[in-house]
Amino acid sequence: MPEPNTNWFFQPRRHRNGAGPDDSDSAPGLIGLPPALLQRHGAKLLDPERAVAVHGYPPPRPTVYRARTLLVPGDLQEPAAVRAINAILARVGITLIPSAPGRDTDREQTDIDEALARLPRPAALVPAKDVGVPAVVDAWVALQTLRAAAAAPVDKALAEAGLDEVDVKRIGLEHLLVGSAIGGSPVGHSGGGLVANPNDSSGVTGPSSTDSYVFSGGDTRTPVTLLLDPPRRGSAADATRDYGRRPVIAVLDTGVRAHPWLEVKAKPGGGYDIDPNGQGDGFITVDHDIQKAIMAEGTYLAEKGDKPRQVIRNPWDTPITADPLVGELDTDTGHCTFISGIVRQVAPQARVLAVRIMHSDGAVYEGDLICALRHLAKRIALAEADDPDKMVDVVSLSLGYFDETEHDVTFSSGLWQVIKVLLDLGVVVVAAAGNYSTSRRFYPAAFAAETPADQVPLISVGALNPNGSKAVFSDGGHWITAWASGAVVVSTYPVDINASRTPDLRMRAHPANPMPPGAAARGERESLDPDDYSGGFAVWSGTSFSAPLLAARFIRALLEGAAGSGLKLTPCSQLATANRAQAALKAMDWQG
């Protein structure tokens, strides 16, 4: 058994398989986002007091969803099913346009393709033609219209297509997920179980759950100086000799920017070089096939009517601001770079596969996330068959959403379906628990409660303070299975970021203190520039950073097992992958 560690530990599992005493927690979690962010991404807040309702379905709870899309399983996007769906949606003046067939990358077919084909994909909603009524295109209204038709004794349109209420329950909203760092800007989103807003009418007073983690100007990030050399990584030859290959952690996030610890450099013409030494063994890697698939799906939907959709077109963390006339640093700019630095500190021998699915304002489209995980599963299946260079050992997700209802969520969620494919492949998934000071389930982390005890798990991670106590901003509940440091963490931050804020004071240096000839340092005297990160390091807080810390600790356990027992990280078969994962978790004292 490992020695006790205040940086991380697993939570004893008292409620293995479902409801616990905190499922009905009254704290709502995320109950709002800035209007500009909602408008930018075509999203709405589902207000339970105003939401249209259907008899037999429980009243919804607050969630944020994209208004012009629904997530529809592949078999319900066939022509006959789409005709039936549209016959019903015409009653409210809406038409559903299915996702494009055959938009996946041209990778070989795998044994898991049948399971992946059943996953839901986003379908666009547009005003219907020739119905003679104006329409408000709203995914919640469309979904409730379908549910009402399915709940009726007989609906001719559904009956003719062979559809029933079970089929309709498989259709869902496309949630807008948010990153799990505490909002990095005073103009960014916020949330929590406690509020201290003088305009708030809740009656709660006093400090908020995040005030003590806030720095200059209301930002939870701030530049710091780190007086350490980068952790020694070792050569590719060393890794092959000792472990068979380098372990890989996939980080689905904002993408990376320049930092010397991560061996990422900015290119003069744009973009980034992730192998500046030309050795083919950079710390960061990207998968252009996955990125092309995300872009293709998003582009098609935007062309078909999902006009507010912001399409992710490359793997890099850009732009740094959503409002160039103000230049305020976006809330989640640098998020993946910071996470990658945590991995570099804890498991320097690893590689980070950076998959961009998060916008720099922290927004994530559920459809983009499912698309990325779908293609990641195909990559892993091919690696397990005959291409170990494409292997991924653990997936880190620092994002999430609150579902509008727990009713059948594990049955209808495409996100849980694709995560289960990864777990079946033997790949551990680690997810952030959220920063809303609530025990309301935050997904995908809350799917940890559904993982069987004898299976490779999804691990949900809450945040610890530097002294080992649980951070007040962190969510809590029986569905959280691990805790790790996530408050005031020090890590890498892009060296090519200096946003619009300036030091409060700036002046010439005293004439008696000139800079030495040829010195690269600046000679002025100034107070702290709160968003100049050219020094390359920052402190930041959130369960966003607890999850990759736990994932990196898992990688260390894998490496220690490989070095100590001679059980290398090859072969990469499904059985070998699962056995290695279980052995590493057991060494970490995982109880299942």
C-alpha positions as CSV (number, residue, x, y, z in Angstrom):
1,M,0.0,0.0,0.0
2,P,1.4,3.4,-0.9
3,E,2.2,5.9,1.9
4,P,-0.5,8.5,2.6
5,N,-0.3,11.5,0.3
6,T,-1.9,14.9,0.9
7,N,-1.7,15.7,-2.9
8,W,-4.1,13.0,-3.9
9,F,-6.1,10.0,-2.6
10,F,-9.0,7.8,-3.6
11,Q,-12.4,8.3,-1.9
12,P,-13.8,5.2,-0.2
13,R,-16.8,4.0,-2.1
14,R,-19.8,3.7,0.2
15,H,-22.4,4.0,-2.5
16,R,-21.2,1.9,-5.3
17,N,-24.1,1.7,-7.6
18,G,-26.4,4.6,-7.5
19,A,-28.4,7.0,-5.3
20,G,-26.8,8.5,-2.3
21,P,-28.1,10.9,0.3
22,D,-26.9,13.9,-1.6
23,D,-28.6,13.2,-5.0
24,S,-31.3,15.8,-4.1
25,D,-28.9,18.5,-3.2
26,S,-30.6,21.9,-3.5
27,A,-27.6,23.8,-4.8
28,P,-28.4,24.2,-8.5
29,G,-24.8,24.3,-9.8
30,L,-24.4,26.2,-13.1
31,I,-27.4,28.5,-13.3
32,G,-26.1,31.1,-15.7
33,L,-23.5,32.2,-18.2
34,P,-22.7,35.6,-19.6
35,P,-25.3,36.6,-22.4
36,A,-22.4,37.3,-24.8
37,L,-21.1,33.7,-24.3
38,L,-24.5,32.2,-24.8
39,Q,-25.1,34.2,-28.0
40,R,-21.6,33.5,-29.3
41,H,-22.4,29.7,-29.2
42,G,-26.1,29.7,-29.9
43,A,-26.9,28.5,-26.4
44,K,-29.7,28.9,-23.9
45,L,-30.3,28.4,-20.2
46,L,-33.1,26.0,-19.6
47,D,-35.2,27.7,-16.9
48,P,-37.4,25.2,-15.1
49,E,-40.0,27.8,-14.4
50,R,-40.6,28.6,-18.0
51,A,-39.7,25.4,-19.8
52,V,-42.4,23.7,-21.8
53,A,-43.4,20.4,-20.1
54,V,-44.7,17.0,-21.2
55,H,-47.0,14.8,-19.0
56,G,-45.1,11.8,-17.6
57,Y,-41.7,13.4,-17.7
58,P,-40.1,14.9,-14.6
59,P,-39.7,18.6,-14.4
60,P,-36.3,19.7,-15.6
61,R,-33.5,21.3,-13.6
62,P,-31.3,24.1,-15.0
63,T,-28.9,23.3,-17.8
64,V,-27.3,25.0,-20.7
65,Y,-27.9,23.7,-24.2
66,R,-27.4,24.7,-27.8
67,A,-30.7,25.9,-29.3
68,R,-30.2,24.8,-33.0
69,T,-29.1,21.2,-32.6
70,L,-30.3,17.9,-31.1
71,L,-28.2,14.8,-30.5
72,V,-29.7,12.0,-32.5
73,P,-28.5,8.4,-32.7
74,G,-27.2,7.3,-36.1
75,D,-30.0,4.8,-36.7
76,L,-32.6,7.6,-36.1
77,Q,-30.9,9.7,-38.7
78,E,-31.9,7.3,-41.5
79,P,-34.4,8.8,-44.1
80,A,-37.5,7.1,-42.9
81,A,-36.9,8.1,-39.3
82,V,-36.0,11.7,-40.2
83,R,-39.3,12.0,-42.2
84,A,-41.3,10.9,-39.2
85,I,-39.4,13.2,-36.9
86,N,-40.0,16.1,-39.3
87,A,-43.7,15.4,-39.7
88,I,-44.0,15.9,-35.9
89,L,-41.6,18.9,-35.7
90,A,-43.6,20.6,-38.5
91,R,-46.4,21.2,-35.9
92,V,-44.1,23.8,-34.2
93,G,-42.5,25.0,-37.5
94,I,-39.2,23.3,-37.1
95,T,-37.2,20.9,-39.4
96,L,-34.4,18.6,-38.5
97,I,-31.5,18.2,-40.9
98,P,-29.4,15.1,-40.2
99,S,-25.7,15.1,-39.9
100,A,-23.7,14.3,-43.0
101,P,-23.1,10.6,-43.8
102,G,-19.6,9.3,-44.2
103,R,-17.8,12.3,-42.7
104,D,-15.4,10.2,-40.6
105,T,-11.7,10.1,-41.5
106,D,-10.6,7.2,-43.7
107,R,-9.1,5.1,-41.0
108,E,-9.4,1.3,-41.2
109,Q,-12.6,-0.3,-39.9
110,T,-12.4,-1.7,-36.4
111,D,-14.4,-4.2,-34.3
112,I,-15.9,-1.3,-32.3
113,D,-17.4,0.5,-35.4
114,E,-20.9,-1.0,-34.8
115,A,-21.0,0.5,-31.3
116,L,-19.6,3.8,-32.5
117,A,-22.1,4.0,-35.3
118,R,-25.0,4.0,-32.8
119,L,-23.7,7.0,-31.0
120,P,-25.7,10.2,-31.3
121,R,-24.5,13.0,-33.5
122,P,-25.6,16.6,-33.7
123,A,-28.4,17.3,-36.2
124,A,-29.3,20.9,-37.1
125,L,-32.7,22.5,-36.5
126,V,-34.0,25.2,-38.9
127,P,-37.4,26.8,-39.6
128,A,-39.7,24.5,-41.6
129,K,-40.7,25.4,-45.1
130,D,-44.3,25.8,-46.3
131,V,-45.9,25.3,-42.9
132,G,-47.4,28.8,-42.8
133,V,-46.3,29.6,-39.3
134,P,-43.3,31.4,-37.9
135,A,-41.1,29.5,-35.5
136,V,-38.8,30.0,-32.7
137,V,-36.0,27.4,-33.3
138,D,-35.5,25.9,-29.8
139,A,-34.1,22.5,-29.2
140,W,-36.0,22.0,-26.0
141,V,-39.3,22.8,-27.6
142,A,-38.4,20.4,-30.5
143,L,-37.5,17.6,-28.0
144,Q,-40.6,18.1,-25.9
145,T,-42.7,18.1,-29.1
146,L,-41.3,14.7,-30.0
147,R,-41.8,13.4,-26.5
148,A,-45.4,14.5,-26.4
149,A,-46.1,12.8,-29.8
150,A,-44.4,9.6,-28.5
151,A,-46.4,9.6,-25.3
152,A,-49.7,9.9,-27.2
153,P,-51.7,6.7,-27.6
154,V,-51.1,6.6,-31.4
155,D,-49.0,8.9,-33.5
156,K,-49.3,8.1,-37.1
157,A,-46.0,9.6,-38.2
158,L,-44.0,7.7,-35.6
159,A,-46.0,4.4,-36.1
160,E,-45.4,4.5,-39.9
161,A,-41.6,4.8,-39.3
162,G,-41.6,2.1,-36.7
163,L,-40.6,4.4,-34.0
164,D,-41.8,4.5,-30.4
165,E,-41.3,6.3,-27.1
166,V,-38.1,4.3,-26.4
167,D,-36.6,5.6,-29.6
168,V,-37.5,9.2,-28.9
169,K,-36.0,9.0,-25.4
170,R,-32.6,8.3,-27.1
171,I,-32.8,11.8,-28.6
172,G,-31.3,14.5,-26.4
173,L,-30.1,18.1,-26.1
174,E,-26.6,19.1,-27.2
175,H,-25.3,20.5,-23.9
176,L,-22.9,23.3,-23.7
177,L,-20.1,22.1,-21.4
178,V,-17.8,24.4,-19.6
179,G,-14.2,24.0,-18.5
180,S,-13.5,23.2,-14.9
181,A,-11.0,25.9,-14.1
182,I,-12.3,28.7,-11.8
183,G,-13.2,31.5,-14.3
184,G,-10.0,33.2,-15.3
185,S,-11.4,36.7,-16.0
186,P,-13.8,39.1,-14.4
187,V,-15.7,39.2,-17.6
188,G,-15.9,35.4,-17.7
189,H,-18.5,32.9,-16.4
190,S,-18.8,32.2,-12.7
191,G,-20.6,29.8,-10.5
192,G,-20.7,28.2,-7.2
193,G,-22.9,27.3,-4.2
194,L,-22.1,30.6,-2.5
195,V,-22.6,34.1,-3.8
196,A,-21.6,37.6,-2.5
197,N,-23.2,39.7,-5.3
198,P,-24.9,42.7,-3.8
199,N,-27.5,42.5,-6.4
200,D,-28.3,38.9,-5.6
201,S,-31.6,38.2,-3.9
202,S,-30.8,34.8,-2.5
203,G,-30.1,36.2,1.0
204,V,-26.6,34.6,1.1
205,T,-24.0,37.0,2.2
206,G,-20.3,36.9,3.0
207,P,-17.4,35.7,0.8
208,S,-18.0,33.6,-2.2
209,S,-16.6,30.1,-2.6
210,T,-13.9,31.4,-4.9
211,D,-12.9,34.8,-3.4
212,S,-9.9,33.5,-1.6
213,Y,-8.5,32.1,-4.9
214,V,-8.8,35.4,-6.8
215,F,-5.9,37.7,-7.7
216,S,-5.5,41.1,-9.4
217,G,-8.6,42.3,-11.2
218,G,-10.7,39.3,-10.3
219,D,-8.6,36.8,-12.2
220,T,-7.8,33.4,-10.6
221,R,-4.7,33.2,-12.7
222,T,-1.6,35.2,-12.0
223,P,2.0,35.1,-13.4
224,V,4.6,33.6,-11.1
225,T,8.3,32.8,-11.3
226,L,9.4,29.2,-11.0
227,L,13.1,28.6,-10.1
228,L,13.3,25.0,-11.3
229,D,14.7,23.2,-14.3
230,P,12.3,21.1,-16.4
231,P,11.9,17.6,-15.0
232,R,14.2,15.2,-16.8
233,R,12.4,13.3,-19.4
234,G,14.9,10.8,-20.8
235,S,15.4,9.9,-24.4
236,A,13.0,7.9,-26.6
237,A,15.6,5.1,-26.6
238,D,15.6,5.0,-22.8
239,A,11.8,4.9,-22.8
240,T,11.7,2.0,-25.3
241,R,14.3,0.1,-23.3
242,D,12.7,0.6,-19.9
243,Y,9.0,0.6,-20.7
244,G,8.6,-0.6,-24.3
245,R,7.2,2.8,-25.4
246,R,6.2,6.1,-23.9
247,P,2.8,6.2,-22.1
248,V,0.3,8.7,-23.5
249,I,-2.3,10.8,-21.8
250,A,-5.0,12.3,-24.1
251,V,-6.1,15.8,-22.9
252,L,-9.3,16.9,-24.7
253,D,-9.2,20.6,-24.0
254,T,-8.2,24.0,-25.6
255,G,-5.1,22.8,-27.4
256,V,-1.6,24.1,-26.6
257,R,0.5,27.1,-27.1
258,A,4.3,27.8,-26.9
259,H,6.3,26.8,-23.9
260,P,9.9,25.4,-23.6
261,W,9.0,22.7,-21.0
262,L,6.5,21.3,-23.5
263,E,8.9,21.6,-26.5
264,V,6.3,23.7,-28.3
265,K,7.4,26.8,-30.4
266,A,5.4,29.3,-32.3
267,K,5.9,29.3,-36.1
268,P,6.5,32.7,-37.7
269,G,3.6,32.2,-40.1
270,G,1.1,31.0,-37.5
271,G,0.6,27.7,-35.7
272,Y,3.0,25.8,-33.6
273,D,5.9,23.4,-34.0
274,I,5.6,20.4,-31.6
275,D,8.8,18.8,-32.7
276,P,11.3,21.7,-32.9
277,N,14.3,19.3,-32.5
278,G,13.2,17.1,-35.3
279,Q,13.5,14.0,-33.3
280,G,9.9,12.8,-33.5
281,D,9.7,12.5,-29.7
282,G,8.2,15.8,-28.6
283,F,6.3,16.0,-25.3
284,I,3.2,17.2,-27.1
285,T,1.6,15.4,-30.0
286,V,-1.6,16.1,-32.0
287,D,-3.9,14.0,-34.2
288,H,-4.7,15.9,-37.3
289,D,-7.2,13.2,-38.4
290,I,-9.3,13.7,-35.2
291,Q,-9.1,17.5,-35.6
292,K,-10.2,17.2,-39.3
293,A,-13.2,15.1,-38.2
294,I,-14.3,17.7,-35.6
295,M,-13.9,20.5,-38.2
296,A,-15.8,18.6,-40.9
297,E,-18.8,17.8,-38.7
298,G,-18.9,21.4,-37.4
299,T,-18.6,22.9,-40.8
300,Y,-21.4,20.8,-42.2
301,L,-23.8,21.7,-39.4
302,A,-22.9,25.4,-39.7
303,E,-23.6,25.3,-43.5
304,K,-26.9,23.5,-42.9
305,G,-28.3,26.1,-40.5
306,D,-26.5,25.9,-37.2
307,K,-25.3,29.5,-37.8
308,P,-24.1,30.3,-34.3
309,R,-21.8,27.3,-34.3
310,Q,-18.1,28.2,-33.7
311,V,-16.2,25.6,-35.7
312,I,-12.9,24.4,-34.2
313,R,-10.6,24.4,-37.2
314,N,-7.1,23.6,-35.8
315,P,-5.4,22.0,-32.8
316,W,-4.1,25.3,-31.3
317,D,-5.3,27.4,-28.4
318,T,-6.4,30.5,-30.3
319,P,-7.5,33.3,-30.2
320,I,-6.5,34.6,-26.8
321,T,-9.5,36.9,-26.6
322,A,-13.1,36.8,-27.8
323,D,-13.3,40.6,-27.8
324,P,-10.3,42.1,-29.6
325,L,-11.5,45.7,-29.1
326,V,-11.1,45.1,-25.3
327,G,-8.3,42.5,-25.5
328,E,-9.3,40.9,-22.2
329,L,-7.7,37.5,-21.9
330,D,-10.3,34.7,-22.3
331,T,-11.3,32.7,-19.3
332,D,-9.7,29.5,-20.4
333,T,-6.8,30.6,-22.7
334,G,-3.8,28.5,-21.7
335,H,-5.9,25.8,-20.1
336,C,-4.4,22.9,-21.9
337,T,-0.9,24.3,-21.7
338,F,-1.3,24.5,-17.9
339,I,-2.6,20.9,-17.7
340,S,0.2,19.7,-19.9
341,G,2.7,21.3,-17.5
342,I,1.1,19.3,-14.6
343,V,1.8,16.1,-16.6
344,R,5.3,17.2,-17.3
345,Q,6.0,17.8,-13.5
346,V,4.4,14.5,-12.4
347,A,5.2,12.1,-15.3
348,P,7.8,13.7,-17.5
349,Q,8.4,10.4,-19.4
350,A,4.9,10.6,-20.8
351,R,3.5,12.2,-23.9
352,V,0.4,14.4,-24.1
353,L,-1.9,13.9,-27.0
354,A,-3.6,17.4,-27.1
355,V,-7.0,17.2,-28.8
356,R,-8.7,20.6,-29.1
357,I,-12.4,20.6,-28.4
358,M,-12.7,23.6,-26.0
359,H,-13.0,27.2,-27.1
360,S,-10.8,29.7,-25.3
361,D,-13.9,31.0,-23.4
362,G,-14.2,27.5,-21.9
363,A,-17.2,26.4,-24.0
364,V,-17.4,22.8,-25.3
365,Y,-20.1,21.5,-27.6
366,E,-21.2,18.1,-26.5
367,G,-21.3,16.9,-30.1
368,D,-17.6,18.0,-30.6
369,L,-16.7,16.0,-27.5
370,I,-18.5,12.9,-28.6
371,C,-16.9,13.2,-32.1
372,A,-13.4,13.5,-30.6
373,L,-13.9,10.5,-28.2
374,R,-15.4,8.5,-31.0
375,H,-12.3,8.9,-33.2
376,L,-10.0,8.5,-30.2
377,A,-11.7,5.1,-29.5
378,K,-11.0,4.1,-33.2
379,R,-7.4,5.2,-32.9
380,I,-7.0,3.1,-29.7
381,A,-8.6,0.1,-31.2
382,L,-6.2,0.2,-34.2
383,A,-3.3,0.7,-31.8
384,E,-4.4,-2.4,-29.8
385,A,-4.5,-4.3,-33.0
386,D,-1.2,-3.5,-34.6
387,D,0.0,0.1,-34.1
388,P,1.3,0.7,-30.6
389,D,2.6,4.2,-31.6
390,K,-1.1,5.3,-31.6
391,M,-1.8,4.0,-28.1
392,V,-3.4,6.1,-25.4
393,D,-3.3,4.9,-21.8
394,V,-5.6,7.5,-20.0
395,V,-8.0,10.2,-21.1
396,S,-8.2,13.4,-19.0
397,L,-11.4,15.6,-19.2
398,S,-11.5,18.9,-17.4
399,L,-15.0,19.9,-18.3
400,G,-18.6,19.1,-17.7
401,Y,-22.3,20.0,-17.6
402,F,-25.4,19.5,-15.3
403,D,-28.1,17.4,-16.9
404,E,-31.6,18.7,-17.0
405,T,-32.9,15.4,-15.4
406,E,-31.3,12.3,-14.0
407,H,-34.2,10.3,-15.6
408,D,-32.6,7.8,-17.9
409,V,-29.5,9.8,-18.3
410,T,-27.3,6.7,-18.3
411,F,-29.6,5.2,-20.9
412,S,-29.8,8.2,-23.2
413,S,-26.4,9.8,-22.9
414,G,-24.2,9.4,-26.0
415,L,-21.3,10.8,-23.9
416,W,-21.6,7.9,-21.5
417,Q,-21.9,5.4,-24.3
418,V,-18.6,6.5,-26.0
419,I,-16.8,6.6,-22.6
420,K,-17.9,3.0,-22.0
421,V,-16.3,2.1,-25.3
422,L,-13.0,3.5,-24.0
423,L,-13.3,1.7,-20.7
424,D,-14.0,-1.5,-22.5
425,L,-10.8,-1.0,-24.5
426,G,-8.9,-0.9,-21.1
427,V,-8.4,2.9,-21.1
428,V,-8.9,4.8,-17.8
429,V,-10.9,8.0,-18.1
430,V,-10.4,10.7,-15.5
431,A,-12.9,13.6,-15.2
432,A,-13.0,16.8,-13.2
433,A,-15.8,17.0,-10.6
434,G,-16.6,20.7,-11.2
435,N,-16.3,24.0,-9.2
436,Y,-19.9,24.8,-8.2
437,S,-19.9,23.8,-4.5
438,T,-22.7,21.4,-5.1
439,S,-23.3,17.7,-4.9
440,R,-25.6,17.8,-7.9
441,R,-24.1,15.4,-10.5
442,F,-21.7,17.0,-12.9
443,Y,-21.2,15.0,-16.1
444,P,-19.1,13.2,-17.3
445,A,-17.5,13.0,-13.8
446,A,-20.7,11.7,-12.3
447,F,-20.7,8.7,-14.6
448,A,-18.1,7.3,-12.1
449,A,-21.0,6.1,-10.0
450,E,-22.2,3.9,-12.9
451,T,-18.8,2.1,-13.4
452,P,-18.9,-1.6,-12.3
453,A,-16.4,-2.4,-9.5
454,D,-14.6,-5.0,-11.6
455,Q,-14.1,-2.8,-14.7
456,V,-11.4,-0.3,-15.8
457,P,-13.0,2.8,-14.3
458,L,-14.0,6.4,-15.0
459,I,-12.5,8.3,-12.0
460,S,-14.1,11.6,-10.9
461,V,-11.8,14.0,-9.1
462,G,-12.5,16.8,-6.6
463,A,-10.0,19.5,-5.6
464,L,-7.7,19.8,-2.6
465,N,-6.2,22.9,-1.1
466,P,-2.4,23.1,-0.6
467,N,-2.8,22.0,3.0
468,G,-4.7,18.9,1.9
469,S,-8.2,20.0,2.9
470,K,-11.0,19.8,0.4
471,A,-11.4,23.1,-1.6
472,V,-14.6,24.9,-0.8
473,F,-15.2,25.6,-4.5
474,S,-15.1,21.9,-5.4
475,D,-18.2,19.8,-6.0
476,G,-18.7,17.0,-3.5
477,G,-20.9,13.9,-3.3
478,H,-21.0,10.1,-3.3
479,W,-20.2,10.1,-7.1
480,I,-16.7,11.6,-6.5
481,T,-14.1,8.8,-6.4
482,A,-10.8,10.7,-5.9
483,W,-9.3,13.9,-4.7
484,A,-6.2,15.7,-5.8
485,S,-4.5,19.1,-5.5
486,G,-6.4,21.7,-7.5
487,A,-6.2,25.0,-5.7
488,V,-3.4,27.5,-6.3
489,V,-1.5,25.0,-8.5
490,V,1.7,26.2,-10.2
491,S,2.3,25.1,-13.8
492,T,3.3,26.1,-17.3
493,Y,1.5,28.9,-19.1
494,P,2.0,30.1,-22.7
495,V,5.0,32.3,-23.1
496,D,3.5,34.1,-26.1
497,I,0.6,35.7,-24.1
498,N,0.6,39.3,-23.0
499,A,-3.0,40.6,-23.1
500,S,-4.4,44.1,-22.7
501,R,-4.0,44.8,-19.0
502,T,-1.0,46.8,-17.9
503,P,0.9,47.4,-14.7
504,D,-0.6,49.9,-12.3
505,L,2.8,51.6,-12.2
506,R,5.6,51.9,-14.8
507,M,8.5,54.2,-14.7
508,R,12.1,54.5,-15.8
509,A,14.7,52.8,-13.7
510,H,16.9,54.9,-11.4
511,P,20.0,56.1,-13.3
512,A,22.3,54.4,-10.9
513,N,20.8,51.0,-11.9
514,P,21.4,50.6,-15.6
515,M,21.1,47.2,-17.2
516,P,24.4,45.5,-18.0
517,P,25.4,45.6,-21.7
518,G,23.7,42.9,-23.8
519,A,21.2,41.9,-21.0
520,A,18.0,40.5,-22.3
521,A,15.9,41.7,-19.3
522,R,13.9,44.9,-19.4
523,G,15.2,47.9,-17.5
524,E,12.0,49.6,-16.4
525,R,10.5,49.6,-13.0
526,E,6.9,48.5,-12.8
527,S,4.3,46.8,-10.7
528,L,3.1,43.4,-11.6
529,D,1.6,43.1,-15.1
530,P,-1.3,40.8,-14.3
531,D,-1.6,39.2,-17.8
532,D,1.9,39.2,-19.1
533,Y,2.9,35.5,-19.0
534,S,6.1,35.7,-20.9
535,G,7.8,34.2,-17.8
536,G,6.0,31.0,-18.6
537,F,4.4,30.1,-15.3
538,A,1.2,30.8,-13.5
539,V,-0.9,29.7,-10.5
540,W,-4.5,28.7,-11.2
541,S,-7.3,26.8,-9.4
542,G,-10.0,24.4,-10.2
543,T,-10.9,20.7,-10.5
544,S,-9.6,21.2,-14.0
545,F,-6.1,20.6,-12.6
546,S,-7.0,17.9,-10.1
547,A,-8.1,15.5,-12.9
548,P,-4.8,15.6,-14.9
549,L,-2.8,15.4,-11.7
550,L,-4.6,12.1,-10.8
551,A,-4.2,10.9,-14.5
552,A,-0.5,11.7,-14.3
553,R,-0.2,9.8,-11.1
554,F,-1.8,6.8,-12.8
555,I,0.9,7.1,-15.6
556,R,3.6,7.0,-12.9
557,A,2.1,3.9,-11.5
558,L,2.1,2.3,-15.0
559,L,5.8,3.2,-15.4
560,E,6.7,1.9,-12.0
561,G,4.9,-1.3,-12.7
562,A,6.7,-1.7,-16.0
563,A,10.1,-1.0,-14.6
564,G,9.6,-3.0,-11.4
565,S,8.1,-6.2,-12.9
566,G,9.4,-6.3,-16.4
567,L,5.8,-6.0,-17.6
568,K,6.3,-3.5,-20.4
569,L,3.7,-1.1,-21.9
570,T,3.6,-3.5,-24.9
571,P,1.9,-5.5,-26.3
572,C,-1.1,-3.2,-26.6
573,S,-3.9,-5.7,-26.9
574,Q,-7.2,-5.0,-25.2
575,L,-6.6,-7.6,-22.5
576,A,-3.0,-6.5,-21.9
577,T,-4.1,-2.8,-21.7
578,A,-6.9,-3.6,-19.2
579,N,-4.6,-5.8,-17.1
580,R,-1.9,-3.1,-16.9
581,A,-4.5,-0.5,-15.9
582,Q,-5.9,-2.7,-13.2
583,A,-2.5,-3.5,-11.8
584,A,-1.5,0.2,-11.8
585,L,-4.7,1.2,-10.0
586,K,-4.2,-1.6,-7.4
587,A,-0.7,-0.3,-6.7
588,M,-2.3,3.1,-6.1
589,D,-4.7,1.5,-3.6
590,W,-7.8,1.9,-5.8
591,Q,-10.7,0.1,-4.2
592,G,-13.1,-0.1,-7.2
